[in-house]
């Protein structure tokens, strides 16, 4: 078993602050006063950092969070890697599957580091969703799904294997919404519908794989949000889309793909209801 407790290093090439910068006031009141907090709202913006690179800022009730647009949100590089996830994935890649004494295992400390890091990416993909950077949302949600997979498959303790699984449906929803939103921005409504249908199927598989029921799937907030987005999208489809959906329904029935047929039938019904 691996025994490792990696350290967190700062940005490469960053020198100590100058004496002039040390004299700058550390009081944030002026900065926060120009950007008031709005209760019940997620308020974000993009600013240019002192290094000339864009930064994402999220306003909180007692301050703000500032994040890098790419890489690890706090700009750190654990053990010279982009993130702890990449660090542990590299260690897994280096393992010899046939060597029983050198099996890859994540300790409780390893899993804690991965969970804390995933929270940073959560703050960023929520911010990017509001900013309309849908590809950035897809990147960060896909990345956090890899964290869930890594902990599920390699954590030493059962608790560490399962504790993040409660967030899988949410991540799949945000990933699908991002893909659908990008497709809509690209004037690809069929692509948006496909992204939402694929996401719903993925959540459905996740629910059943963890021993939950169809009723629990139907009651998930994530499912309701995605269906609502799908229904709003279908209201805007041109008449030709109805013909195309009807043809897809016929093809699905002919191929005995009854699950897809049920989805398409629901879509046609929604089109008629909103006509």
N, C-alpha and C positions, 0 to 999 in steps of 0.2 A: 504494500500500500504506500502511496505517496504521502510524505509528510512535508508540507510546504506552507509557509505563511509569507506570501510575497509582499513587497513594499510598494508604496505608491510614490512615483517620482513626478516632479513638475514638468512643465513644458520644456522641451529641449531648446537650448539657445537663449533662454530668458535670463537676463542678468539681474543683479540687485538693483533696487530702485535708487534713483538719484536722490541727493540730499534735498533738492528742490521739491521733488514729489513727496518726500516725507513731511514737508511742511504743510501740505494740502490738508484742509480740514477733513476729518473722518465723519463729521456729522452728515447724515443722509437727509435731514429734514428739507433742505432746499430742493434736492433732487426729487424727493417723493412728493413734495408740495406741488411741483409742476406737473405731476402725473397722478392725480387722485385715484384712490381705490374705489371701485364700484361694487358694492355688495351684490352677490348673486351673479356676477359677471366674471368671465375669464378674460382678462385684459392683457394683450400681448402686443409687442412692437419689435421692429428690427432697427438697431442703431449701428453706427460705425464705431468700432472699438479703437482704442489708442494705437493698435497695431495695423489699422487700416482695413481690418477684416470685419464682416458683418457679425453681429451678435443678436441673439434672440433674448428678449427680456419679458418676464411674466410678472405682473404686479400682484402682490399679496397684501393682506390686511396690515401686516407689520413690516412690509418692505418689498423686496423684489428678488427674483432669481434671474441671473444672467447665464446664458448658455452659448456654447459654440454652435455654429450651424451644422457642422459635420464632425465626425470623430466623437470621442467621449465628450459629453456636454460640458464638463468642467475643464476640459483641455488637458487633463492629466494623461500620462502614458504608463500604466502599471507594467513594471518589468520590461519596459521598452516596447510594449504592444499597444494597439489602439485602445484596448479595453481588457478587463479581466476575462471577458468571454473569449476573445481571441487568444489570450494567454493560455487558458485552460484547453481550448480547442487545439492549440498547437501541441500541448503536452499529450493530449489524447492521440493526436496524429503520430507522435513519436513513439507511442507504446507498441510493443510487440504483442499481438493478440495471443500468441502461443506461450508466452512466458507467464505462468501462473503466479510467480512471485512479484511480478511487476505490473499487476493489473491497475488500470486507471480507476481511481475512486476519489470522489469529492468529499472532503471532510466537512464538518459543520461550519468551520470558519470559512472554507472555500464558498460554500453555499450562501453564507451571510454576505460575503463580499459581492457575489453575483446578484443577490437580491437588492442590496443597497445601490448597486450600479444601475440595475434595471429601473429603479425609481427615477433616476436622472433622465433616462431615455423616455420614460412615461411623461414627465413634465415637458420634454421637448416635443414629442409627437402630438400631444394635446395642443401645444402652442402652434405647431406647424399646420395642424388641421384648421385652426382659426385663420391663420395667415394665407391659407390656400396653397401651401406647398405640399401637394398630395403625394408626390414622389418621395419627399422626405418622410412623410408619415408611413408610407409603405416600407421604406428602408428601416425605420426604427421599430415598427411593429413586428416586421419579419425578424429583425435582430432579437427582440425580446422573446419571440416564440422559440428561437434557438436556445435561449436561456432555460425556458421551461423544459424543453426536450433534454438538455444536458443534465439538469438536476433530476429529472424523472428517471433518466437511464443510468446515472452514475453516482448519485448521492449515496453516501454510506448509510445514513439514517432514513428510515421510512418517512418520518415527518418532513425532512428536507426534500424528499422525492415528490411529495404531494402538496406542500403548502402553497406553491405557486399555481397549481392547476386550476384554482378558483378563478384565475384571471384569463384563462385561455379563451373563453367565449368572448370576452370583452376585446381582447387583442384581435381575434378573428373578425369581429364586427368592425373595428377601426380600420383594419387592413382592407376589408371589402369596401367600406365606405370611401376610403381614399382612392382605391382603384376605380370605383364607380364615379366619383366626383371628377377624377382626371378624364375619364371617358366622356363624361358630359361636357367638360370644358373643351374636349377635342371633337365635339359634335358626333360622338359615337354612342348613340343610345342603346344599341344592341350590346355593345361591349359593357355598358353600365349594368344592363339587366343580367348579363352573364356573370359579372363580378358579384352581384348581389345573390344570385342563385347559387353560385359556387360557395360563397361565404355561408349561406344558410345551410347548405349540405354539410359543410365542414363542421359547423356548430352542432348540427344534428348528430353527426358521427361521434363527436366528442362527448355529447350527452349520453348517448347509448353505450359508448365504450367505458364510461365510468359508472355504469349500472343504474343510471337514472331513467325515468320513464318518458314516454311521449308527452304526457301532461306537463311534466317539468320543462321539457323543451318548449312547448307552446307558451308556457308562462314566463319565459326568459325575457327580460327587458331588451336585451340585445336583438332578439328575434323580432320583437315588436317594432323596434327602431328601423331595422333593415326592411321589414315589410312595408312600413310606412313610407320609407324612401322609395321603394319599388313602386308602390301605388301612386305616389306623386309623379314619378317618372312616367308611368304608363298613361297618365292623363294627358301628357304632352306628346305622346307618340302620334305620328300621322296615320291616316286611315290605312295606308299600305302595310303598316306594322301589324294590323289585325289579320290581314290576309296571310302574312308571313307566319304569325303565331299559329293560325289555324292549320297551315301546312305542316309546321313543326309538330303540332299535336297529332296529326294524322300519321306522320312518320314515326313518332314515338310509340303510338299504339300498334302500328304495323310491326315495329321491332320488339314489341312486348316490353318496352321500357316504361312501366306503369308509374314509377315514381316521378320521372320527368313529365309524363303525360298529366299527372295530377297537378304539378306545378304550372304547366302551360294552360291547363284548364282554368286554374285560379286566375291566371293573368288575363285570359280572355274574358272571364266573368267581370274582373275589375274594369277592363276596358269598356264593357257594355254598361256597367254601373255608372261610369263617369262620362259617358258619351253625352 
